[in-house]
């Protein structure tokens, strides 16, 4: 007669560490309201000239791109003409080290540009002015 197995030395799946397997963490779902900022860096150069990189930006509405102006040199203010802006507002401001975000351009402004704007940077040495340009696709 055969002996019945006592099961000693064997561990059932329910007793194994890590069983049942942990589900893999899923990346968070992207919020459809999220935007993709396009960086525009502003620096005060020699002789007080502002350097803007890039000088001309093309924003894609479908990709939900928005402009993000930054400077470490002072307070930055971006001004569009009230009658010629691709955004809901025509003025954007950020403190030193911060960023001014434009928001996604208005759909009806696509292909109407480019839109010119003025950049003002205020430092302890005074203020500096430059020009920039935004196109909307």
TIMI-2910 file (N, C-alpha, C, CB; in pm, 1 decimal, decimal comma, always signed):
<rs>
+----------+----------+----------+----------+----------+----------+----------+----------+----------+----------+----------+----------+------+
!      n_x !      n_y !      n_z !     ca_x !     ca_y !     ca_z !      c_x !      c_y !      c_z !     cb_x !     cb_y !     cb_z ! resn !
+----------+----------+----------+----------+----------+----------+----------+----------+----------+----------+----------+----------+------+
!    +83,1 !   -114,5 !     +0,0 !     +0,0 !     +0,0 !     +0,0 !    +89,3 !   +123,1 !     +0,0 !    -95,5 !     -1,5 !   +119,2 !  Unk !
!    +50,5 !   +224,5 !    -80,6 !   +129,6 !   +346,2 !    -93,1 !    +93,1 !   +443,6 !    +15,9 !   +109,9 !   +410,3 !   -229,9 !  Unk !
!   +195,9 !   +511,0 !    +65,5 !   +171,6 !   +610,0 !   +170,5 !   +117,0 !   +737,7 !   +108,5 !   +301,1 !   +639,4 !   +250,2 !  Unk !
!    +22,6 !   +801,1 !   +175,5 !    -29,3 !   +930,6 !   +130,2 !    +74,2 !  +1036,2 !   +167,2 !   -170,4 !   +963,1 !   +194,5 !  Unk !
!    +93,2 !  +1128,9 !    +80,0 !   +189,2 !  +1235,9 !   +103,6 !   +136,7 !  +1328,4 !   +211,5 !   +217,5 !  +1314,1 !    -25,8 !  Unk !
!   +220,8 !  +1360,1 !   +306,3 !   +178,5 !  +1447,3 !   +415,7 !   +187,3 !  +1594,4 !   +376,6 !   +263,2 !  +1421,4 !   +539,7 !  Unk !
!   +256,9 !  +1625,0 !   +263,4 !   +268,9 !  +1762,7 !   +218,3 !   +377,2 !  +1839,4 !   +289,2 !   +140,1 !  +1832,8 !   +235,8 !  Unk !
!   +452,8 !  +1771,3 !   +377,0 !   +560,4 !  +1840,9 !   +447,4 !   +668,7 !  +1879,9 !   +347,5 !   +619,5 !  +1752,2 !   +560,8 !  Unk !
!   +723,6 !  +1999,1 !   +365,6 !   +828,6 !  +2046,8 !   +277,7 !   +773,8 !  +2117,7 !   +154,5 !   +915,8 !  +1932,1 !   +235,7 !  Unk !
!   +647,1 !  +2107,1 !   +133,7 !   +586,4 !  +2175,4 !    +20,0 !   +507,6 !  +2296,6 !    +71,3 !   +493,7 !  +2078,4 !    -60,8 !  Unk !
!   +511,0 !  +2405,1 !     -6,9 !   +438,2 !  +2526,5 !    +30,8 !   +338,5 !  +2555,0 !    -80,0 !   +535,5 !  +2649,1 !    +53,7 !  Unk !
!   +215,0 !  +2569,6 !    -42,7 !   +114,5 !  +2600,2 !   -145,4 !   +133,4 !  +2744,5 !   -192,9 !    -30,8 !  +2578,6 !    -90,2 !  Unk !
!    +77,4 !  +2775,2 !   -309,9 !    +90,0 !  +2910,4 !   -366,4 !    +37,8 !  +3016,1 !   -269,8 !    +14,5 !  +2919,9 !   -499,7 !  Unk !
!    -67,9 !  +2983,9 !   -195,6 !   -127,0 !  +3080,4 !   -104,4 !    -31,6 !  +3117,6 !     +8,9 !   -256,1 !  +3025,5 !    -47,4 !  Unk !
!    +64,9 !  +3031,1 !    +39,0 !   +156,4 !  +3055,9 !   +149,8 !   +286,9 !  +3119,6 !   +104,8 !   +185,4 !  +2927,2 !   +222,1 !  Unk !
!   +314,2 !  +3123,6 !    -25,1 !   +439,7 !  +3178,4 !    -75,0 !   +440,8 !  +3330,1 !    -59,2 !   +461,3 !  +3139,3 !   -222,5 !  Unk !
!   +558,4 !  +3383,1 !    -20,7 !   +567,2 !  +3529,4 !    -13,0 !   +548,9 !  +3589,0 !   -153,1 !   +704,2 !  +3573,9 !    +48,3 !  Unk !
!   +478,1 !  +3698,4 !   -159,9 !   +456,9 !  +3764,7 !   -289,6 !   +347,7 !  +3700,7 !   -372,1 !   +584,2 !  +3764,7 !   -368,7 !  Unk !
!   +266,8 !  +3614,3 !   -312,4 !   +157,4 !  +3553,5 !   -387,3 !    +27,5 !  +3603,2 !   -329,0 !   +164,5 !  +3398,3 !   -383,7 !  Unk !
!    -67,9 !  +3641,5 !   -403,1 !    -65,0 !  +3657,5 !   -548,5 !    +27,9 !  +3772,8 !   -585,5 !   -207,7 !  +3682,4 !   -604,2 !  Unk !
!    +79,5 !  +3770,2 !   -709,2 !   +172,9 !  +3875,9 !   -748,7 !   +107,5 !  +4012,7 !   -740,1 !   +224,4 !  +3851,5 !   -890,6 !  Unk !
!   +189,4 !  +4110,0 !   -696,4 !   +141,3 !  +4248,4 !   -687,5 !   +117,7 !  +4302,0 !   -828,6 !   +243,3 !  +4338,8 !   -610,2 !  Unk !
!     +9,5 !  +4374,3 !   -852,2 !    -10,1 !  +4434,2 !   -984,9 !    +94,9 !  +4542,3 !  -1009,0 !   -153,1 !  +4493,7 !   -998,4 !  Unk !
!   +139,8 !  +4553,4 !  -1133,8 !   +238,6 !  +4655,3 !  -1168,3 !   +172,8 !  +4791,8 !  -1160,3 !   +298,1 !  +4630,7 !  -1309,8 !  Unk !
!   +243,5 !  +4889,2 !  -1102,1 !   +183,1 !  +5023,1 !  -1095,0 !   +167,0 !  +5081,0 !  -1236,0 !   +269,8 !  +5118,3 !  -1007,0 !  Unk !
!    +54,3 !  +5140,9 !  -1258,3 !    +24,1 !  +5201,9 !  -1387,5 !    +62,4 !  +5349,3 !  -1382,0 !   -126,6 !  +5184,6 !  -1424,3 !  Unk !
!   +115,9 !  +5401,7 !  -1492,6 !   +145,1 !  +5545,3 !  -1492,6 !    +14,2 !  +5622,7 !  -1479,5 !   +221,5 !  +5587,2 !  -1622,3 !  Unk !
!    +19,1 !  +5738,0 !  -1414,7 !   -105,2 !  +5814,8 !  -1399,8 !   -157,9 !  +5856,8 !  -1536,5 !    -82,5 !  +5939,3 !  -1310,6 !  Unk !
!   -289,8 !  +5857,9 !  -1546,1 !   -349,7 !  +5901,0 !  -1671,5 !   -323,3 !  +6048,9 !  -1690,6 !   -501,3 !  +5871,6 !  -1674,1 !  Unk !
!   -296,4 !  +6085,2 !  -1814,3 !   -267,2 !  +6225,7 !  -1844,6 !   -398,4 !  +6304,2 !  -1845,9 !   -192,6 !  +6239,7 !  -1981,8 !  Unk !
!   -398,9 !  +6411,7 !  -1773,5 !   -515,2 !  +6499,2 !  -1769,0 !   -524,9 !  +6572,0 !  -1902,6 !   -506,1 !  +6600,3 !  -1649,8 !  Unk !
!   -638,6 !  +6568,8 !  -1969,7 !   -649,4 !  +6636,1 !  -2099,6 !   -630,7 !  +6787,2 !  -2090,1 !   -783,6 !  +6606,1 !  -2161,7 !  Unk !
!   -634,9 !  +6841,4 !  -1969,3 !   -611,8 !  +6985,0 !  -1952,2 !   -464,6 !  +7018,6 !  -1936,5 !   -688,2 !  +7036,0 !  -1832,2 !  Unk !
!   -378,4 !  +6916,6 !  -1924,4 !   -234,3 !  +6941,8 !  -1911,2 !   -181,8 !  +7011,0 !  -2035,8 !   -157,2 !  +6810,0 !  -1886,8 !  Unk !
!    -80,5 !  +7093,0 !  -2015,8 !    -19,7 !  +7164,6 !  -2127,9 !   +126,0 !  +7123,7 !  -2142,3 !    -31,1 !  +7317,6 !  -2108,4 !  Unk !
!   +183,3 !  +7159,2 !  -2256,1 !   +323,8 !  +7132,8 !  -2284,8 !   +393,9 !  +7266,5 !  -2303,6 !   +340,4 !  +7042,0 !  -2411,2 !  Unk !
!   +461,3 !  +7315,7 !  -2198,5 !   +525,5 !  +7446,8 !  -2210,7 !   +645,6 !  +7444,6 !  -2305,9 !   +570,0 !  +7495,3 !  -2073,7 !  Unk !
!   +660,1 !  +7553,2 !  -2380,1 !   +775,9 !  +7575,3 !  -2465,9 !   +855,7 !  +7687,5 !  -2399,7 !   +734,0 !  +7611,7 !  -2615,8 !  Unk !
!   +978,3 !  +7656,2 !  -2358,6 !  +1059,3 !  +7751,8 !  -2283,1 !  +1118,5 !  +7861,0 !  -2370,3 !  +1170,0 !  +7680,0 !  -2211,6 !  Unk !
!  +1109,8 !  +7983,7 !  -2320,2 !  +1173,1 !  +8100,6 !  -2380,2 !  +1257,9 !  +8161,6 !  -2269,1 !  +1066,2 !  +8204,7 !  -2439,1 !  Unk !
!  +1389,4 !  +8160,2 !  -2287,1 !  +1481,9 !  +8207,2 !  -2184,4 !  +1527,9 !  +8347,9 !  -2217,8 !  +1603,0 !  +8112,2 !  -2171,2 !  Unk !
!  +1525,2 !  +8434,3 !  -2117,9 !  +1562,9 !  +8574,8 !  -2134,7 !  +1679,6 !  +8603,6 !  -2041,6 !  +1442,2 !  +8670,9 !  -2105,3 !  Unk !
!  +1786,0 !  +8663,0 !  -2095,5 !  +1903,9 !  +8697,5 !  -2016,0 !  +1947,4 !  +8839,8 !  -2048,0 !  +2019,8 !  +8597,8 !  -2042,5 !  Unk !
!  +1994,6 !  +8909,0 !  -1945,0 !  +2052,4 !  +9041,6 !  -1965,3 !  +2198,7 !  +9019,3 !  -1998,0 !  +2034,1 !  +9135,2 !  -1838,6 !  Unk !
!  +2239,1 !  +9058,7 !  -2119,0 !  +2376,9 !  +9039,2 !  -2163,4 !  +2461,1 !  +9163,1 !  -2140,7 !  +2380,2 !  +9001,1 !  -2309,9 !  Unk !
!  +2578,8 !  +9160,7 !  -2200,1 !  +2668,6 !  +9275,2 !  -2191,4 !  +2605,7 !  +9399,1 !  -2252,8 !  +2800,8 !  +9244,3 !  -2259,9 !  Unk !
!  +2640,7 !  +9513,8 !  -2199,2 !  +2588,9 !  +9643,7 !  -2243,8 !  +2436,5 !  +9654,6 !  -2232,2 !  +2630,4 !  +9668,6 !  -2387,5 !  Unk !
!  +2376,6 !  +9573,9 !  -2144,7 !  +2234,2 !  +9585,6 !  -2118,1 !  +2142,6 !  +9532,3 !  -2225,2 !  +2201,8 !  +9724,2 !  -2095,5 !  Unk !
!  +2195,7 !  +9454,9 !  -2317,7 !  +2111,3 !  +9399,8 !  -2423,8 !  +2045,5 !  +9270,7 !  -2375,9 !  +2194,0 !  +9374,1 !  -2552,3 !  Unk !
!  +1914,7 !  +9256,4 !  -2403,3 !  +1845,1 !  +9133,5 !  -2367,9 !  +1868,4 !  +9028,9 !  -2475,2 !  +1694,6 !  +9158,9 !  -2349,0 !  Unk !
!  +1897,4 !  +8907,9 !  -2430,9 !  +1910,7 !  +8794,7 !  -2522,3 !  +1791,3 !  +8703,2 !  -2499,6 !  +2046,5 !  +8718,0 !  -2500,6 !  Unk !
!  +1717,7 !  +8674,6 !  -2607,3 !  +1597,1 !  +8592,9 !  -2600,3 !  +1622,0 !  +8466,9 !  -2682,4 !  +1470,8 !  +8671,3 !  -2652,4 !  Unk !
!  +1606,3 !  +8350,2 !  -2619,8 !  +1627,6 !  +8222,4 !  -2688,1 !  +1506,5 !  +8134,1 !  -2669,8 !  +1754,0 !  +8151,6 !  -2635,6 !  Unk !
!  +1440,2 !  +8090,3 !  -2771,2 !  +1449,0 !  +8137,0 !  -2908,8 !  +1374,8 !  +8268,8 !  -2926,1 !  +1393,1 !  +8031,8 !  -3004,5 !  Unk !
!  +1413,1 !  +8345,2 !  -3027,9 !  +1347,1 !  +8473,5 !  -3053,1 !  +1207,6 !  +8453,2 !  -3111,9 !  +1431,8 !  +8559,6 !  -3147,6 !  Unk !
!  +1192,5 !  +8348,7 !  -3191,2 !  +1063,2 !  +8319,7 !  -3255,0 !  +1019,4 !  +8179,5 !  -3212,9 !  +1072,7 !  +8331,0 !  -3412,3 !  Unk !
!   +894,5 !  +8167,5 !  -3169,9 !   +840,0 !  +8040,9 !  -3121,9 !   +714,3 !  +8007,5 !  -3201,0 !   +809,4 !  +8047,3 !  -2969,8 !  Unk !
!   +698,9 !  +7880,7 !  -3238,1 !   +575,7 !  +7833,1 !  -3300,6 !   +507,7 !  +7738,6 !  -3202,1 !   +604,3 !  +7761,6 !  -3438,3 !  Unk !
!   +385,3 !  +7771,6 !  -3164,3 !   +309,8 !  +7689,8 !  -3069,1 !   +204,8 !  +7608,8 !  -3144,6 !   +242,6 !  +7778,7 !  -2959,8 !  Unk !
!   +191,5 !  +7482,7 !  -3107,6 !    +95,9 !  +7393,0 !  -3170,9 !    -25,2 !  +7377,1 !  -3078,5 !   +161,1 !  +7254,5 !  -3202,4 !  Unk !
!   -141,1 !  +7421,3 !  -3126,0 !   -262,5 !  +7414,0 !  -3043,4 !   -299,4 !  +7269,0 !  -3015,4 !   -380,2 !  +7486,2 !  -3112,6 !  Unk !
!   -289,2 !  +7182,7 !  -3117,1 !   -325,5 !  +7041,6 !  -3100,3 !   -242,1 !  +6971,8 !  -2994,3 !   -310,9 !  +6968,7 !  -3231,3 !  Unk !
!   -115,7 !  +7011,5 !  -2979,6 !    -26,9 !  +6952,8 !  -2878,5 !    -39,9 !  +7025,9 !  -2744,5 !   +119,5 !  +6957,0 !  -2926,9 !  Unk !
!   -132,4 !  +7120,3 !  -2735,4 !   -158,6 !  +7198,7 !  -2614,3 !    -31,8 !  +7267,2 !  -2563,5 !   -216,9 !  +7108,9 !  -2504,6 !  Unk !
!    +43,1 !  +7328,5 !  -2655,4 !   +164,5 !  +7399,8 !  -2618,3 !   +131,3 !  +7540,6 !  -2571,5 !   +262,4 !  +7404,4 !  -2736,0 !  Unk !
!   +209,4 !  +7588,6 !  -2475,8 !   +197,8 !  +7724,9 !  -2427,7 !   +338,3 !  +7780,5 !  -2410,2 !   +116,9 !  +7731,6 !  -2294,5 !  Unk !
!   +350,0 !  +7911,7 !  -2412,2 !   +480,6 !  +7975,5 !  -2393,0 !   +510,0 !  +7985,7 !  -2243,4 !   +484,4 !  +8116,7 !  -2459,8 !  Unk !
!   +638,4 !  +7964,6 !  -2209,5 !   +683,0 !  +7981,4 !  -2071,0 !   +808,7 !  +8068,1 !  -2075,8 !   +710,7 !  +7841,4 !  -1999,8 !  Unk !
!   +794,9 !  +8195,8 !  -2034,0 !   +906,6 !  +8290,0 !  -2032,4 !   +974,0 !  +8284,2 !  -1897,1 !   +859,2 !  +8434,0 !  -2063,8 !  Unk !
!  +1108,4 !  +8278,5 !  -1896,8 !  +1185,0 !  +8270,2 !  -1771,3 !  +1305,8 !  +8362,3 !  -1776,6 !  +1230,2 !  +8125,0 !  -1744,2 !  Unk !
!  +1340,6 !  +8415,0 !  -1660,9 !  +1467,7 !  +8486,0 !  -1646,2 !  +1512,5 !  +8476,8 !  -1502,0 !  +1455,3 !  +8634,2 !  -1690,6 !  Unk !
!  +1643,3 !  +8471,3 !  -1484,9 !  +1703,9 !  +8473,6 !  -1351,7 !  +1752,5 !  +8614,1 !  -1318,4 !  +1820,7 !  +8372,9 !  -1343,1 !  Unk !
!  +1737,3 !  +8706,9 !  -1413,6 !  +1799,7 !  +8838,2 !  -1399,9 !  +1710,8 !  +8945,5 !  -1338,1 !  +1844,5 !  +8884,4 !  -1532,5 !  Unk !
!  +1581,5 !  +8923,7 !  -1326,4 !  +1493,3 !  +9025,7 !  -1270,5 !  +1348,0 !  +8989,4 !  -1293,3 !  +1523,6 !  +9162,4 !  -1331,4 !  Unk !
!  +1262,8 !  +9086,3 !  -1274,6 !  +1119,2 !  +9068,0 !  -1299,2 !  +1096,4 !  +9079,0 !  -1449,9 !  +1032,5 !  +9174,4 !  -1220,1 !  Unk !
!  +1021,7 !  +8984,0 !  -1506,1 !   +994,9 !  +8986,0 !  -1649,9 !   +847,3 !  +9013,7 !  -1673,7 !  +1036,6 !  +8852,3 !  -1716,0 !  Unk !
!   +820,9 !  +9097,9 !  -1772,5 !   +683,9 !  +9125,6 !  -1814,8 !   +678,1 !  +9112,7 !  -1966,0 !   +636,9 !  +9267,6 !  -1768,3 !  Unk !
!   +577,8 !  +9040,6 !  -2011,8 !   +555,7 !  +9017,5 !  -2154,4 !   +426,8 !  +9089,2 !  -2191,4 !   +548,4 !  +8863,4 !  -2188,8 !  Unk !
!   +432,6 !  +9171,9 !  -2297,1 !   +312,7 !  +9246,9 !  -2338,8 !   +288,1 !  +9229,6 !  -2488,2 !   +327,4 !  +9397,2 !  -2304,6 !  Unk !
!   +166,3 !  +9187,3 !  -2518,5 !   +116,7 !  +9183,0 !  -2655,8 !    +23,2 !  +9301,1 !  -2672,9 !    +44,2 !  +9046,8 !  -2688,0 !  Unk !
!     +0,4 !  +9341,5 !  -2797,1 !   -101,4 !  +9442,3 !  -2823,4 !   -236,3 !  +9381,5 !  -2784,5 !    -99,9 !  +9488,5 !  -2974,6 !  Unk !
!   -325,2 !  +9458,5 !  -2719,3 !   -456,2 !  +9403,5 !  -2681,4 !   -536,4 !  +9352,9 !  -2801,8 !   -536,9 !  +9509,2 !  -2607,7 !  Unk !
!   -510,5 !  +9408,3 !  -2919,3 !   -584,5 !  +9367,7 !  -3039,2 !   -510,1 !  +9262,4 !  -3120,3 !   -612,3 !  +9488,5 !  -3126,4 !  Unk !
!   -392,4 !  +9221,8 !  -3076,2 !   -312,8 !  +9125,7 !  -3152,7 !   -241,6 !  +9030,5 !  -3057,8 !   -210,7 !  +9198,3 !  -3243,1 !  Unk !
!   -318,6 !  +8948,2 !  -2988,7 !   -261,8 !  +8847,2 !  -2899,9 !   -325,9 !  +8712,5 !  -2931,0 !   -282,9 !  +8885,5 !  -2750,5 !  Unk !
!   -249,1 !  +8605,5 !  -2931,0 !   -306,8 !  +8474,2 !  -2954,9 !   -362,8 !  +8409,6 !  -2827,9 !   -203,2 !  +8384,0 !  -3016,0 !  Unk !
!   -349,3 !  +8478,0 !  -2714,1 !   -387,9 !  +8420,9 !  -2585,5 !   -508,9 !  +8493,4 !  -2527,4 !   -270,6 !  +8426,9 !  -2487,2 !  Unk !
!   -561,4 !  +8440,2 !  -2417,5 !   -676,1 !  +8504,5 !  -2351,4 !   -638,4 !  +8640,1 !  -2293,7 !   -731,0 !  +8414,5 !  -2240,2 !  Unk !
!   -514,7 !  +8654,0 !  -2251,4 !   -466,8 !  +8780,8 !  -2197,4 !   -362,1 !  +8840,5 !  -2288,7 !   -410,0 !  +8762,0 !  -2056,6 !  Unk !
!   -324,4 !  +8965,4 !  -2259,3 !   -221,9 !  +9028,8 !  -2342,0 !    -97,3 !  +9066,7 !  -2261,2 !   -279,0 !  +9152,7 !  -2409,3 !  Unk !
!    -96,3 !  +9038,8 !  -2129,2 !    +21,0 !  +9069,9 !  -2046,5 !    +45,7 !  +8954,7 !  -1949,0 !     +1,1 !  +9204,5 !  -1969,0 !  Unk !
!   +175,1 !  +8920,5 !  -1933,6 !   +215,3 !  +8810,0 !  -1847,5 !   +336,4 !  +8856,3 !  -1767,9 !   +247,1 !  +8680,1 !  -1930,6 !  Unk !
!   +345,0 !  +8815,3 !  -1640,8 !   +450,3 !  +8865,6 !  -1553,5 !   +501,4 !  +8755,2 !  -1462,9 !   +399,9 !  +8983,4 !  -1470,1 !  Unk !
!   +631,1 !  +8759,3 !  -1432,2 !   +690,4 !  +8665,1 !  -1336,7 !   +801,6 !  +8734,7 !  -1261,0 !   +744,3 !  +8538,4 !  -1408,5 !  Unk !
!   +816,9 !  +8697,0 !  -1135,3 !   +925,2 !  +8749,4 !  -1053,1 !  +1057,1 !  +8683,4 !  -1091,0 !   +895,3 !  +8727,8 !   -904,0 !  Unk !
!  +1164,9 !  +8738,2 !  -1042,7 !  +1298,5 !  +8685,8 !  -1069,4 !  +1303,0 !  +8537,4 !  -1033,7 !  +1406,0 !  +8764,9 !   -989,8 !  Unk !
!  +1350,1 !  +8456,5 !  -1128,3 !  +1359,9 !  +8312,1 !  -1107,0 !  +1231,3 !  +8237,0 !  -1131,4 !  +1405,1 !  +8285,2 !   -969,1 !  Unk !
!  +1121,9 !  +8307,0 !  -1152,8 !   +993,5 !  +8242,6 !  -1178,3 !   +968,0 !  +8226,8 !  -1327,5 !   +880,6 !  +8322,4 !  -1114,2 !  Unk !
!   +845,5 !  +8193,7 !  -1360,6 !   +808,5 !  +8174,3 !  -1500,8 !   +670,8 !  +8234,4 !  -1525,9 !   +810,1 !  +8023,7 !  -1538,3 !  Unk !
!   +655,7 !  +8296,9 !  -1641,2 !   +526,5 !  +8349,8 !  -1684,7 !   +472,0 !  +8253,1 !  -1788,7 !   +539,2 !  +8496,6 !  -1742,9 !  Unk !
!   +352,6 !  +8200,7 !  -1764,8 !   +289,6 !  +8105,1 !  -1856,1 !   +177,2 !  +8173,1 !  -1933,0 !   +235,8 !  +7982,4 !  -1778,9 !  Unk !
!   +171,6 !  +8146,5 !  -2063,0 !    +73,1 !  +8212,7 !  -2148,5 !    -62,5 !  +8144,3 !  -2149,8 !   +125,2 !  +8220,5 !  -2288,0 !  Unk !
!    -65,2 !  +8015,1 !  -2125,4 !   -186,0 !  +7937,3 !  -2150,3 !   -186,5 !  +7896,7 !  -2297,9 !   -315,3 !  +8018,8 !  -2112,9 !  Unk !
!   -270,6 !  +7800,8 !  -2331,5 !   -277,3 !  +7752,9 !  -2470,0 !   -338,6 !  +7862,7 !  -2557,0 !   -360,9 !  +7620,3 !  -2480,1 !  Unk !
!   -284,3 !  +7885,6 !  -2676,2 !   -340,9 !  +7988,7 !  -2763,8 !   -486,8 !  +7958,7 !  -2799,9 !   -257,2 !  +8001,0 !  -2891,6 !  Unk !
!   -558,9 !  +8064,2 !  -2829,5 !   -697,7 !  +8049,3 !  -2872,2 !   -700,7 !  +7987,3 !  -3011,9 !   -771,6 !  +8186,6 !  -2870,9 !  Unk !
!   -791,3 !  +7893,5 !  -3032,5 !   -800,0 !  +7821,1 !  -3159,5 !   -820,4 !  +7915,2 !  -3278,2 !   -913,5 !  +7720,1 !  -3153,9 !  Unk !
!   -898,3 !  +8019,2 !  -3259,3 !   -927,3 !  +8110,4 !  -3371,3 !   -806,9 !  +8194,0 !  -3414,4 !  -1040,4 !  +8202,8 !  -3333,4 !  Unk !
!   -697,5 !  +8190,0 !  -3336,2 !   -578,5 !  +8267,2 !  -3373,6 !   -482,0 !  +8187,1 !  -3461,1 !   -506,4 !  +8314,8 !  -3248,6 !  Unk !
!   -510,2 !  +8058,6 !  -3480,1 !   -419,7 !  +7975,1 !  -3560,0 !   -405,5 !  +8034,1 !  -3700,0 !   -471,5 !  +7828,7 !  -3567,8 !  Unk !
!   -283,4 !  +8040,0 !  -3745,1 !   -247,0 !  +8086,6 !  -3879,3 !   -273,3 !  +8235,3 !  -3900,9 !   -322,5 !  +8007,6 !  -3982,5 !  Unk !
!   -304,0 !  +8311,7 !  -3795,4 !   -324,8 !  +8456,3 !  -3810,1 !   -197,4 !  +8536,0 !  -3782,5 !   -435,7 !  +8503,1 !  -3716,4 !  Unk !
!   -100,8 !  +8474,5 !  -3719,9 !    +19,3 !  +8544,7 !  -3674,5 !   +120,0 !  +8560,5 !  -3784,8 !    +82,3 !  +8472,3 !  -3559,0 !  Unk !
!   +242,0 !  +8583,0 !  -3752,1 !   +296,4 !  +8579,6 !  -3616,1 !   +255,6 !  +8702,1 !  -3534,4 !   +448,1 !  +8569,7 !  -3621,1 !  Unk !
!   +259,8 !  +8684,7 !  -3402,9 !   +222,4 !  +8789,6 !  -3308,9 !   +348,2 !  +8841,9 !  -3242,4 !   +121,2 !  +8737,5 !  -3203,1 !  Unk !
!   +371,7 !  +8971,0 !  -3254,0 !   +490,1 !  +9031,8 !  -3192,3 !   +455,9 !  +9074,0 !  -3049,3 !   +540,3 !  +9154,3 !  -3275,7 !  Unk !
!   +555,9 !  +9065,4 !  -2963,3 !   +536,3 !  +9108,3 !  -2825,1 !   +661,7 !  +9180,3 !  -2776,7 !   +503,3 !  +8987,2 !  -2733,3 !  Unk !
!   +645,5 !  +9252,9 !  -2666,5 !   +755,8 !  +9327,1 !  -2606,3 !   +789,6 !  +9263,0 !  -2472,5 !   +719,9 !  +9478,2 !  -2588,6 !  Unk !
!   +918,9 !  +9251,6 !  -2446,9 !   +969,2 !  +9193,4 !  -2322,5 !  +1031,5 !  +9306,4 !  -2240,3 !  +1073,9 !  +9078,1 !  -2350,4 !  Unk !
!   +991,3 !  +9316,7 !  -2115,5 !  +1050,7 !  +9412,2 !  -2021,7 !  +1111,9 !  +9332,3 !  -1907,7 !   +944,2 !  +9515,6 !  -1968,3 !  Unk !
!  +1238,1 !  +9356,3 !  -1878,4 !  +1302,6 !  +9294,9 !  -1762,2 !  +1350,4 !  +9408,2 !  -1672,8 !  +1422,2 !  +9200,0 !  -1804,3 !  Unk !
!  +1305,4 !  +9405,5 !  -1547,5 !  +1344,3 !  +9507,3 !  -1450,2 !  +1443,2 !  +9445,3 !  -1352,1 !  +1219,6 !  +9564,9 !  -1375,2 !  Unk !
!  +1559,9 !  +9509,1 !  -1339,9 !  +1662,4 !  +9464,0 !  -1246,0 !  +1697,6 !  +9580,5 !  -1154,0 !  +1789,5 !  +9411,1 !  -1321,2 !  Unk !
!  +1789,4 !  +9557,6 !  -1062,5 !  +1832,4 !  +9667,2 !   -974,4 !  +1910,7 !  +9773,0 !  -1052,8 !  +1918,9 !  +9612,4 !   -858,4 !  Unk !
!  +1957,3 !  +9740,4 !  -1173,9 !  +2029,8 !  +9834,9 !  -1258,7 !  +1938,9 !  +9914,7 !  -1351,7 !  +2131,8 !  +9761,2 !  -1340,3 !  Unk !
!  +1809,2 !  +9885,2 !  -1352,7 !  +1716,4 !  +9953,6 !  -1442,4 !  +1629,5 !  +9853,4 !  -1516,3 !  +1792,6 ! +10041,2 !  -1542,2 !  Unk !
!  +1576,1 !  +9895,9 !  -1630,6 !  +1493,5 !  +9803,1 !  -1706,7 !  +1548,3 !  +9790,7 !  -1847,9 !  +1346,0 !  +9849,5 !  -1709,2 !  Unk !
!  +1517,4 !  +9676,5 !  -1908,3 !  +1567,8 !  +9642,5 !  -2040,5 !  +1450,5 !  +9597,6 !  -2126,6 !  +1677,5 !  +9531,9 !  -2032,6 !  Unk !
!  +1458,0 !  +9626,9 !  -2255,7 !  +1346,7 !  +9597,8 !  -2347,0 !  +1398,5 !  +9517,8 !  -2465,9 !  +1277,9 !  +9729,2 !  -2395,2 !  Unk !
!  +1317,1 !  +9422,5 !  -2510,1 !  +1347,6 !  +9345,1 !  -2631,3 !  +1215,7 !  +9308,0 !  -2697,6 !  +1432,4 !  +9216,4 !  -2598,3 !  Unk !
!  +1224,2 !  +9249,4 !  -2815,1 !  +1106,7 !  +9206,4 !  -2891,5 !  +1111,1 !  +9054,5 !  -2907,6 !  +1101,1 !  +9277,1 !  -3031,5 !  Unk !
!   +995,2 !  +8994,8 !  -2921,8 !   +982,7 !  +8852,7 !  -2949,5 !   +867,3 !  +8829,2 !  -3044,0 !   +963,4 !  +8773,1 !  -2820,3 !  Unk !
!   +850,3 !  +8704,2 !  -3082,6 !   +745,7 !  +8671,6 !  -3179,9 !   +691,9 !  +8531,7 !  -3152,3 !   +800,0 !  +8681,3 !  -3325,2 !  Unk !
!   +558,4 !  +8516,3 !  -3159,4 !   +492,7 !  +8387,4 !  -3142,0 !   +406,0 !  +8360,8 !  -3264,4 !   +407,6 !  +8384,2 !  -3011,0 !  Unk !
!   +419,6 !  +8241,6 !  -3320,5 !   +331,8 !  +8195,7 !  -3428,3 !   +247,9 !  +8082,6 !  -3371,8 !   +413,6 !  +8149,1 !  -3555,5 !  Unk !
!   +127,0 !  +8065,7 !  -3424,1 !    +35,3 !  +7963,0 !  -3375,2 !     -2,1 !  +7872,0 !  -3490,8 !    -91,7 !  +8026,4 !  -3311,3 !  Unk !
!     +9,5 !  +7743,1 !  -3467,4 !    -26,1 !  +7643,8 !  -3571,1 !   -146,9 !  +7565,2 !  -3526,9 !    +92,1 !  +7547,8 !  -3600,3 !  Unk !
+----------+----------+----------+----------+----------+----------+----------+----------+----------+----------+----------+----------+------+
</rs>
